[in-house]
Amino acid sequence: MTLRKSNVRVVALSCFYLLYVVIGASIFSAIEEPKERQQVKKLKSMRSHFLVKHQCVGGELHFCIICFRLSHCLQLAHSLRSWDINQTS
């Protein structure tokens, strides 16, 4: 089984493209990683400070956010239900 020139070119270009993407991703990761670590550290610090300040939340912060959004959606649904479409001004 022999490969045609066009098939060899496609395989070679695909390999070079893959290598190009991998090198670009590694360079991007090397440049952005320190900033990302700083932001994650800052976010964790803010979260722990919030949990210390608001002890009623405890470790269930995610659950509280979901409940808040759900209550907001229920209030919105209630206000839409009471809105009369046929009302004219």
Backbone as CSV, one residue per row, in Angstrom:
resi,resn,N_x,N_y,N_z,CA_x,CA_y,CA_z,C_x,C_y,C_z
1,MET,0.847,-1.178,0.000,0.000,0.000,0.000,0.896,1.246,0.000
2,THR,0.682,2.096,-0.941,1.475,3.316,-1.044,0.584,4.522,-0.789
3,LEU,1.209,5.537,-0.252,0.491,6.779,0.002,0.745,7.745,-1.142
4,ARG,-0.316,8.394,-1.543,-0.149,9.429,-2.563,0.443,10.679,-1.951
5,LYS,1.003,11.531,-2.807,1.616,12.770,-2.322,0.624,13.633,-1.556
6,SER,-0.596,13.689,-2.033,-1.596,14.537,-1.372,-1.911,14.017,0.035
7,ASN,-1.948,12.705,0.194,-2.213,12.130,1.516,-1.052,12.399,2.463
8,VAL,0.165,12.307,1.943,1.336,12.587,2.767,1.333,14.048,3.197
9,ARG,0.962,14.947,2.303,0.897,16.365,2.642,-0.147,16.626,3.723
10,VAL,-1.290,16.003,3.601,-2.355,16.195,4.588,-1.902,15.698,5.958
11,VAL,-1.276,14.551,6.002,-0.795,14.003,7.269,0.286,14.915,7.856
12,ALA,1.212,15.362,7.011,2.294,16.229,7.486,1.738,17.565,7.995
13,LEU,0.830,18.168,7.241,0.233,19.430,7.681,-0.564,19.258,8.973
14,SER,-1.261,18.149,9.102,-2.018,17.880,10.328,-1.084,17.746,11.525
15,CYS,0.039,17.061,11.337,1.016,16.912,12.425,1.616,18.260,12.803
16,PHE,1.978,19.064,11.818,2.529,20.385,12.105,1.504,21.280,12.794
17,TYR,0.263,21.203,12.350,-0.792,22.003,12.967,-0.992,21.592,14.418
18,LEU,-1.020,20.309,14.679,-1.177,19.810,16.035,-0.011,20.255,16.911
19,LEU,1.196,20.172,16.386,2.373,20.626,17.121,2.284,22.128,17.405
20,TYR,1.848,22.902,16.417,1.685,24.349,16.564,0.686,24.679,17.674
21,VAL,-0.423,23.964,17.711,-1.449,24.207,18.731,-0.930,23.839,20.116
22,VAL,-0.223,22.727,20.226,0.303,22.297,21.519,1.341,23.296,22.036
23,ILE,2.224,23.748,21.167,3.232,24.731,21.577,2.557,26.049,21.985
24,GLY,1.575,26.492,21.215,0.853,27.722,21.551,0.123,27.605,22.884
25,ALA,-0.488,26.455,23.132,-1.201,26.256,24.395,-0.236,26.251,25.574
26,SER,0.929,25.648,25.393,1.891,25.617,26.489,2.455,27.013,26.770
27,ILE,2.683,27.799,25.738,3.161,29.175,25.929,2.088,30.018,26.621
28,PHE,0.851,29.898,26.171,-0.255,30.630,26.791,-0.404,30.249,28.260
29,SER,-0.310,28.958,28.539,-0.429,28.484,29.913,0.705,29.021,30.773
30,ALA,1.909,29.038,30.240,3.054,29.542,31.006,2.905,31.034,31.300
31,ILE,2.341,31.773,30.378,2.176,33.219,30.578,1.041,33.515,31.557
32,GLU,-0.073,32.811,31.441,-1.268,33.130,32.221,-1.340,32.437,33.577
33,GLU,-0.560,31.395,33.797,-0.691,30.624,35.032,-0.448,31.440,36.299
34,PRO,0.578,32.279,36.372,0.766,33.060,37.612,-0.425,33.973,37.929
35,LYS,-0.977,34.614,36.917,-2.141,35.494,37.138,-3.342,34.686,37.616
36,GLU,-3.522,33.522,36.993,-4.656,32.680,37.362,-4.511,32.193,38.804
37,ARG,-3.313,31.810,39.194,-3.098,31.372,40.577,-3.382,32.504,41.558
38,GLN,-2.955,33.722,41.219,-3.230,34.871,42.076,-4.732,35.089,42.225
39,GLN,-5.460,35.010,41.113,-6.898,35.243,41.160,-7.608,34.157,41.958
40,VAL,-7.188,32.912,41.806,-7.808,31.826,42.566,-7.528,32.002,44.054
41,LYS,-6.290,32.377,44.386,-5.922,32.607,45.786,-6.744,33.755,46.371
42,LYS,-6.899,34.843,45.605,-7.677,35.992,46.068,-9.145,35.608,46.254
43,LEU,-9.696,34.848,45.320,-11.090,34.424,45.414,-11.308,33.527,46.624
44,LYS,-10.385,32.611,46.881,-10.515,31.747,48.054,-10.427,32.560,49.334
45,SER,-9.555,33.558,49.340,-9.431,34.422,50.509,-10.713,35.213,50.737
46,MET,-11.287,35.756,49.659,-12.537,36.505,49.775,-13.663,35.605,50.272
47,ARG,-13.699,34.371,49.774,-14.744,33.433,50.182,-14.603,33.085,51.658
48,SER,-13.385,32.806,52.101,-13.198,32.464,53.511,-13.505,33.665,54.407
49,HIS,-13.135,34.866,53.960,-13.459,36.075,54.728,-14.979,36.256,54.819
50,PHE,-15.672,36.016,53.715,-17.133,36.123,53.707,-17.754,35.105,54.656
51,LEU,-17.240,33.863,54.632,-17.808,32.822,55.490,-17.525,33.091,56.965
52,VAL,-16.387,33.721,57.274,-16.096,34.083,58.658,-17.014,35.218,59.093
53,LYS,-17.215,36.181,58.215,-18.049,37.342,58.541,-19.524,36.965,58.645
54,HIS,-19.973,36.060,57.809,-21.377,35.638,57.770,-21.456,34.157,58.127
55,GLN,-21.397,33.867,59.400,-21.345,32.477,59.850,-22.658,31.743,59.647
56,CYS,-23.732,32.467,59.464,-25.021,31.813,59.251,-25.036,31.049,57.932
57,VAL,-24.177,31.446,57.000,-24.126,30.773,55.707,-23.417,29.444,55.832
58,GLY,-22.333,29.393,56.574,-21.576,28.158,56.739,-20.990,27.700,55.417
59,GLY,-20.859,26.425,55.247,-20.289,25.873,54.033,-21.315,25.683,52.935
60,GLU,-22.529,26.121,53.182,-23.607,25.885,52.236,-23.847,27.105,51.353
61,LEU,-22.787,27.791,50.998,-22.914,29.009,50.204,-23.565,28.724,48.855
62,HIS,-23.149,27.652,48.221,-23.709,27.299,46.914,-25.211,27.049,47.032
63,PHE,-25.621,26.335,48.069,-27.034,26.053,48.286,-27.819,27.344,48.494
64,CYS,-27.234,28.300,49.234,-27.914,29.576,49.478,-28.077,30.379,48.193
65,ILE,-27.076,30.340,47.346,-27.166,31.053,46.068,-28.284,30.465,45.227
66,ILE,-28.375,29.142,45.195,-29.444,28.485,44.431,-30.808,28.865,45.000
67,CYS,-30.930,28.871,46.332,-32.209,29.241,46.959,-32.577,30.686,46.654
68,PHE,-31.590,31.572,46.675,-31.850,32.977,46.367,-32.352,33.119,44.936
69,ARG,-31.700,32.439,44.011,-32.133,32.525,42.613,-33.517,31.928,42.436
70,LEU,-33.787,30.833,43.118,-35.103,30.208,43.025,-36.176,31.137,43.571
71,SER,-35.904,31.776,44.711,-36.906,32.690,45.275,-37.130,33.878,44.345
72,HIS,-36.058,34.347,43.706,-36.202,35.443,42.742,-37.079,35.001,41.571
73,CYS,-36.868,33.785,41.079,-37.681,33.278,39.963,-39.138,33.116,40.378
74,LEU,-39.373,32.661,41.605,-40.747,32.506,42.074,-41.443,33.853,42.211
75,GLN,-40.724,34.857,42.691,-41.308,36.203,42.786,-41.643,36.738,41.403
76,LEU,-40.774,36.501,40.458,-41.016,36.945,39.091,-42.232,36.239,38.500
77,ALA,-42.328,34.935,38.733,-43.473,34.184,38.219,-44.766,34.679,38.860
78,HIS,-44.723,34.985,40.144,-45.910,35.490,40.821,-46.328,36.845,40.259
79,SER,-45.358,37.717,40.005,-45.703,39.031,39.459,-46.236,38.911,38.034
80,LEU,-45.715,37.960,37.268,-46.233,37.772,35.910,-47.634,37.180,35.927
81,ARG,-47.913,36.331,36.899,-49.229,35.710,36.993,-50.281,36.761,37.328
82,SER,-49.919,37.754,38.120,-50.876,38.775,38.513,-51.025,39.875,37.460
83,TRP,-50.196,39.842,36.438,-50.247,40.838,35.384,-51.333,40.477,34.393
84,ASP,-52.221,41.396,34.099,-53.345,41.133,33.203,-52.946,41.539,31.778
85,ILE,-52.938,40.567,30.868,-52.555,40.821,29.486,-53.616,41.670,28.788
86,ASN,-54.877,41.473,29.147,-55.959,42.168,28.466,-56.178,43.578,28.988
87,GLN,-55.377,43.989,29.949,-55.542,45.317,30.520,-55.122,46.366,29.475
88,THR,-55.972,47.353,29.280,-55.668,48.426,28.330,-55.380,49.691,29.097
89,SER,-54.536,50.528,28.513,-54.199,51.767,29.212,-54.982,52.922,28.673
